[in-house]
Amino acid sequence: MVDSQSVTSELEHKPVSDSGLTIAFQPIADLSGNRVYAYEAIVRGRNGETSAEIYGSLDGEARATFGQRCAAAAIRLSMAAGLGTSGARLLIPLQAAGIGAPAEHLEPILRVARMTGLIPERLIFGLEGYQQLKGSALAEIIDVHRKMGPLTAFVGLGPGHSGLALCGRYLPELVKLESDLVSAIASSWSRRLVLEDLTPRIRSLGLKVIATGVDSEPVLQRLRSFGIHLVQGDEIASPAIRALPNPSLRRAA
């Protein structure tokens, strides 16, 4: 078992750059309120590897604590960049398979958050690969998050409606659409129809939809016509390393 106290101590003092990782932040804009709803922490490796690729290359304790280390670094860096006074939440992607005992996984992260002044309710954990988890494990993660404060997002709902049944069964607070689905709706009639069908299904479950991959004004206009107000992509603002970029809310409103 990983010692959570020692993990917390290392997370507090070891810069993420020591592991060859960088963390950038990209805003998720709320068009209905003309504000930033959240900043997403985007982890990249020394050669541009995604967090999923890095996680897949690890083993043993390094894999068991990878999500915790990235989350703690994202909290420290975002608070240093001004998240505390921004009013926005912080979305931290996690590999769902890397969460063993959810409470033990979460507690060291929340200790770092408390030390920086960030309350748990402003955290969102985006579960990548949630479709591969057993139902009991997925239910436990969401239950622990609800009891301890953070919100949960299922990441990667795509054109095949893969994962939609799990959304209905376990009810995370948010669903993050696949960027490939979103970015294609301005040019692909079939993708447009998929999203037009998918959006009310998600809403009927009482979940918020985040559309990522917003790379042009036509895509943004289509999303607005579907009533999707939480948007993310280069049309809004590109990721910035160790900084919280200002989105083009005037253009997006």
C-alpha positions as CSV (number, residue, x, y, z in Angstrom):
1,M,0.0,0.0,0.0
2,V,1.2,3.5,-0.8
3,D,1.9,5.7,2.2
4,S,-0.4,8.7,1.7
5,Q,1.5,10.8,4.1
6,S,4.8,10.3,2.3
7,V,3.1,10.9,-1.0
8,T,1.7,14.1,0.2
9,S,5.1,15.3,1.5
10,E,6.7,14.6,-1.8
11,L,3.9,16.3,-3.7
12,E,4.3,19.4,-1.6
13,H,7.9,19.9,-2.3
14,K,8.9,18.2,-5.6
15,P,8.4,20.4,-8.6
16,V,6.6,18.7,-11.5
17,S,9.4,19.8,-13.8
18,D,11.7,17.4,-12.0
19,S,9.8,14.6,-13.6
20,G,10.1,16.1,-17.1
21,L,6.4,17.0,-17.1
22,T,4.8,20.3,-18.0
23,I,1.3,21.5,-17.0
24,A,-0.6,24.0,-19.1
25,F,-4.1,25.4,-18.4
26,Q,-6.9,25.9,-20.8
27,P,-10.2,27.6,-19.9
28,I,-13.6,26.2,-20.3
29,A,-15.9,29.1,-21.0
30,D,-19.5,29.4,-19.8
31,L,-21.2,31.3,-22.6
32,S,-24.4,31.8,-20.7
33,G,-22.6,33.7,-18.0
34,N,-19.8,35.2,-20.0
35,R,-17.2,33.8,-17.6
36,V,-14.7,31.1,-17.1
37,Y,-16.4,28.0,-15.6
38,A,-13.1,26.1,-15.1
39,Y,-9.5,25.7,-16.1
40,E,-8.4,22.3,-17.3
41,A,-4.9,21.1,-16.3
42,I,-3.2,19.6,-19.4
43,V,-0.2,17.4,-18.6
44,R,2.4,16.7,-21.2
45,G,5.7,14.7,-21.1
46,R,9.1,15.7,-22.1
47,N,8.5,14.8,-25.7
48,G,4.8,15.9,-25.8
49,E,3.3,12.7,-24.6
50,T,-0.2,12.9,-23.2
51,S,-1.0,11.9,-19.6
52,A,-2.6,8.7,-20.8
53,E,0.6,7.8,-22.7
54,I,2.8,8.6,-19.7
55,Y,0.5,6.6,-17.4
56,G,0.7,3.6,-19.8
57,S,4.5,3.6,-19.7
58,L,4.7,3.5,-15.9
59,D,4.5,0.6,-13.5
60,G,4.4,-0.1,-9.8
61,E,4.3,2.8,-7.4
62,A,5.0,5.3,-10.1
63,R,1.7,4.3,-11.8
64,A,-0.2,4.2,-8.5
65,T,0.7,7.8,-7.6
66,F,0.9,9.4,-11.0
67,G,-2.6,10.9,-10.9
68,Q,-2.0,12.2,-7.4
69,R,1.3,13.8,-8.4
70,C,-0.2,15.5,-11.4
71,A,-3.2,16.7,-9.5
72,A,-1.1,18.2,-6.7
73,A,1.1,20.0,-9.2
74,A,-1.9,21.3,-11.1
75,I,-3.4,22.7,-7.8
76,R,-0.2,24.4,-6.7
77,L,0.6,25.9,-10.1
78,S,-3.0,27.1,-10.8
79,M,-3.2,28.7,-7.4
80,A,0.1,30.4,-7.9
81,A,-1.3,31.7,-11.3
82,G,-4.3,33.2,-9.6
83,L,-7.0,30.6,-9.6
84,G,-8.0,31.4,-6.0
85,T,-9.3,34.8,-7.0
86,S,-10.7,33.9,-10.4
87,G,-13.9,32.2,-9.2
88,A,-13.3,29.3,-11.6
89,R,-13.0,25.6,-10.9
90,L,-10.0,23.4,-11.7
91,L,-10.6,20.4,-13.9
92,I,-8.0,17.7,-13.4
93,P,-8.0,14.7,-15.8
94,L,-7.3,11.3,-14.1
95,Q,-6.8,7.8,-15.5
96,A,-9.8,6.0,-14.0
97,A,-7.8,2.7,-14.0
98,G,-5.2,4.4,-11.7
99,I,-7.7,5.0,-8.9
100,G,-7.4,2.1,-6.5
101,A,-9.1,2.9,-3.2
102,P,-10.8,6.2,-4.1
103,A,-10.7,7.8,-0.6
104,E,-7.0,7.0,-0.1
105,H,-6.3,8.3,-3.6
106,L,-8.2,11.5,-3.0
107,E,-7.0,12.4,0.5
108,P,-3.4,13.5,-0.3
109,I,-4.7,15.6,-3.2
110,L,-7.2,17.4,-0.9
111,R,-4.5,18.0,1.7
112,V,-2.5,19.9,-0.9
113,A,-5.6,21.8,-2.0
114,R,-6.3,22.8,1.6
115,M,-2.8,24.0,2.1
116,T,-3.1,26.2,-1.0
117,G,-6.5,27.6,0.0
118,L,-8.5,25.7,-2.6
119,I,-11.7,24.2,-1.4
120,P,-12.6,20.7,-2.6
121,E,-15.9,21.9,-4.1
122,R,-13.9,23.9,-6.8
123,L,-12.2,20.7,-8.0
124,I,-13.5,18.6,-10.9
125,F,-11.9,15.2,-11.6
126,G,-12.3,14.1,-15.3
127,L,-12.2,10.3,-15.5
128,E,-10.5,9.2,-18.7
129,G,-11.1,5.5,-19.6
130,Y,-14.2,5.3,-17.3
131,Q,-15.8,2.8,-19.7
132,Q,-13.2,0.2,-18.8
133,L,-13.9,0.2,-15.0
134,K,-16.2,-2.3,-13.3
135,G,-19.5,-0.7,-12.3
136,S,-18.8,-1.1,-8.6
137,A,-15.5,0.7,-8.8
138,L,-16.9,3.5,-10.9
139,A,-19.8,3.9,-8.4
140,E,-17.4,4.0,-5.5
141,I,-15.3,6.8,-7.1
142,I,-18.3,9.0,-7.7
143,D,-19.7,8.4,-4.3
144,V,-16.3,9.3,-2.6
145,H,-16.1,12.4,-4.7
146,R,-19.6,13.5,-3.7
147,K,-18.9,12.9,0.0
148,M,-15.6,14.7,0.0
149,G,-16.5,17.7,-2.2
150,P,-15.1,17.5,-5.8
151,L,-17.3,17.1,-8.9
152,T,-16.8,14.2,-11.4
153,A,-16.8,14.4,-15.2
154,F,-16.8,11.5,-17.6
155,V,-14.3,12.3,-20.4
156,G,-14.6,11.1,-24.0
157,L,-18.3,10.6,-24.9
158,G,-18.2,10.2,-28.6
159,P,-20.3,9.7,-31.8
160,G,-21.1,6.0,-31.0
161,H,-22.8,7.1,-27.7
162,S,-20.1,4.9,-26.0
163,G,-20.4,5.5,-22.3
164,L,-23.8,7.1,-22.4
165,A,-25.5,4.2,-20.5
166,L,-22.8,4.6,-17.8
167,C,-23.6,8.3,-17.6
168,G,-27.3,7.4,-16.9
169,R,-26.4,4.7,-14.4
170,Y,-23.8,6.5,-12.3
171,L,-24.7,10.2,-12.9
172,P,-21.5,12.2,-12.8
173,E,-22.0,16.0,-12.7
174,L,-20.5,16.6,-16.1
175,V,-19.8,14.9,-19.4
176,K,-16.9,16.0,-21.7
177,L,-17.5,15.3,-25.4
178,E,-14.8,13.9,-27.6
179,S,-13.0,16.8,-29.4
180,D,-13.2,14.9,-32.8
181,L,-17.0,14.9,-32.6
182,V,-17.2,18.6,-31.7
183,S,-14.7,19.9,-34.2
184,A,-16.4,18.1,-37.1
185,I,-19.9,19.5,-36.6
186,A,-19.4,22.5,-38.8
187,S,-18.4,20.4,-41.8
188,S,-20.1,17.0,-41.2
189,W,-23.8,16.6,-41.4
190,S,-23.7,13.2,-39.8
191,R,-21.7,14.4,-36.8
192,R,-24.1,17.3,-36.5
193,L,-27.0,14.9,-36.3
194,V,-25.2,12.8,-33.7
195,L,-24.6,15.8,-31.5
196,E,-28.1,17.1,-32.0
197,D,-29.4,13.7,-30.8
198,L,-26.9,13.2,-28.0
199,T,-27.2,16.6,-26.3
200,P,-30.8,16.3,-25.1
201,R,-30.1,12.7,-23.9
202,I,-27.3,14.0,-21.7
203,R,-29.4,16.9,-20.5
204,S,-32.3,14.6,-19.6
205,L,-30.0,12.9,-17.1
206,G,-29.4,16.3,-15.4
207,L,-25.8,16.4,-16.5
208,K,-23.8,19.4,-17.8
209,V,-22.1,19.1,-21.2
210,I,-18.6,20.3,-21.9
211,A,-17.8,20.6,-25.6
212,T,-14.0,20.5,-26.3
213,G,-12.4,20.9,-29.7
214,V,-14.0,24.3,-30.4
215,D,-11.6,25.4,-33.1
216,S,-13.7,27.8,-35.2
217,E,-16.5,30.3,-35.1
218,P,-18.9,28.0,-37.1
219,V,-18.4,25.2,-34.6
220,L,-19.1,27.7,-31.8
221,Q,-22.3,28.9,-33.5
222,R,-23.5,25.3,-33.9
223,L,-22.9,24.5,-30.3
224,R,-24.8,27.6,-29.3
225,S,-27.8,26.4,-31.4
226,F,-27.8,23.1,-29.5
227,G,-27.8,25.0,-26.2
228,I,-24.3,23.9,-25.2
229,H,-22.8,26.7,-23.1
230,L,-19.6,25.1,-21.7
231,V,-17.0,25.3,-24.4
232,Q,-13.3,24.7,-24.7
233,G,-10.8,25.0,-27.6
234,D,-8.4,27.2,-29.5
235,E,-11.3,29.4,-30.7
236,I,-11.8,30.3,-27.0
237,A,-8.2,30.2,-25.8
238,S,-5.1,28.0,-26.3
239,P,-3.4,26.3,-23.4
240,A,-0.8,28.3,-21.5
241,I,2.0,26.8,-19.4
242,R,1.8,27.7,-15.7
243,A,-0.7,30.5,-16.6
244,L,-4.4,31.0,-16.7
245,P,-5.1,32.4,-20.2
246,N,-8.0,34.9,-20.7
247,P,-10.6,33.5,-23.0
248,S,-12.1,35.4,-25.9
249,L,-15.5,35.6,-24.2
250,R,-16.6,38.6,-26.1
251,R,-16.1,36.8,-29.4
252,A,-17.7,33.6,-27.9
253,A,-20.7,35.3,-26.2
